[in-house]
Amino acid sequence: MLDVQDDYRPSEDEPFMNERQRNYFRKKLIAWKDDILAEARDTLAHMQDDTVNHPDLTDRASSETDRSIELRARDRQRKLISKIDAALRRLDDGTYGFCEETGDPITLKRLDARPIATLSLEAQEAHERREKVYRDD
């Protein structure tokens, strides 16, 4: 595995999804996943420390609301981790960076902004328009 310099940014001037680009995105995805997992560990520790029984009803309600919001955020992050894992699998099988609908390359700019993207911008916009039509019916 080719090591990627911290200042490296994928460029349209190089072959699409060459080894250097794949390693860049792998490193980015793993760092993102590690950050999410570290945040989850911190939240879990905080929630365990915050199991104080609040005698005041308002304090207890506020604490329960905070806990509920935290758990919903953790659930979203769990789903995000599964998308990151799927992107890492696509890197391994050679399909990463290609639109699931058209097979065309997803722009490097889009992948850099959203490394779990599975659709090109055009396919994503068409998908969202179709969803909107179904929602508006």
N, C-alpha and C positions, 0 to 999 in steps of 0.2 A: 504494500500500500504506500503510495506516494504521499509524503508529508506536505501539507499545504501551509504556506507562509501566512501569518496573520493579516498581512496587508494585501493579499491576493483577492481579486474580485474577478469572477468569470466574465469573459468578453465574447462578443459576437464574432471577433476576429479569429477565434480558435475553433477547432472542430467541436460540434455540439456533443455534450456529455462525454468528453474525453476523460481520461483517468483523473486528471487534476480537478476538473469540475465535479465529477462524482465524489471525490474525496472532500472537496469544499462543502458540498451539500450534506454529506454524511456527518462531517464534523459539526456543521451548523445544527442539524437535526438532533444529534446526540447531546450537544450542549443545551439545546432547548429542553429536551426531555429531562436532563439532569437538573436543570433549574426548576422545572415543575415538580419533580420528585422531592427536591430539597425544600421547596415551599410547602409541599404537602406534609413533610415530616415536621416542619416548624408549626404548622397549623394543628397537627395532631397533638404535639407537645403542649401547645397553648390551650387546646380544648381540654386536655387532661388536667392541666393546672387550674383551669377555670370551672371546675365542677363544684364550685362553692354553692352552698344552698343559701340563696338570697331570701332573707326573711321578708323583705319588702316586695309586694306583688308586682309593682312597676319595674323594679330592678330585675326580678325573675323573668318577666315578660320580655324585657329588653334583651336579656341574656339569651333567652330562647330564640328570639328573632335573629340575633347575631349568629347564633349557632346554625340556624336553618339556612341563612344566607351563605355561610361558610361551607356548609355541606353541599349546597347547590353548586357553588363555585368548584368544589372538589370533584363533583360529578362531571361537570363540563371539562375539567382538566383530565379526568380519567378517559373521557372520550377523545380528547386531544392526543393523549399518549397513544391510544390505539391507532390514530391517524398517523402519528409520527412513526410508529412501528411498521405500519403498512408502507409508508414512504421508504423506510430503510429496506424493507423486503423488495420493493420495486428497484431500488438501487442495486440490490444483489442480483435480481433477475434481468436487469437491463432495460426495464420498461419505464424507469424514472425519467421524468422530464417530457414525456410524450402524452398528448391528450388521449384520454380513454375513449372519447367519442370519434375523433377524427384521425388519430394516430400521428398527427403533426406535432412538431416540437412546441412546447410551451416556452414562451420567451424567458430568457434568463432573468430579466427584470422582475417578471411575475414570480418566478421561482424563488428569487432572492427575497422578495417581500412576503411570499407565502409558500414556504418550502414543502408544504403538504398538498399543494395544488395538484389536482388530477385532470383538470380541464383547462384548455387554452382560454384566454380571456373571451374570445368570440363564442366558444361553446358554453362557457359559464353564463355569459349574458343571455344567450338563447335559452338556456336552462331556466334562468330566473324569470324570463318573459313567459315561458310556458307555465311555470309555477304561479305567476301572478294571474294569468288567464284562468287557471283552475280555481284559484282562491276567490276571484271576483265573481265566479258563476253563482 
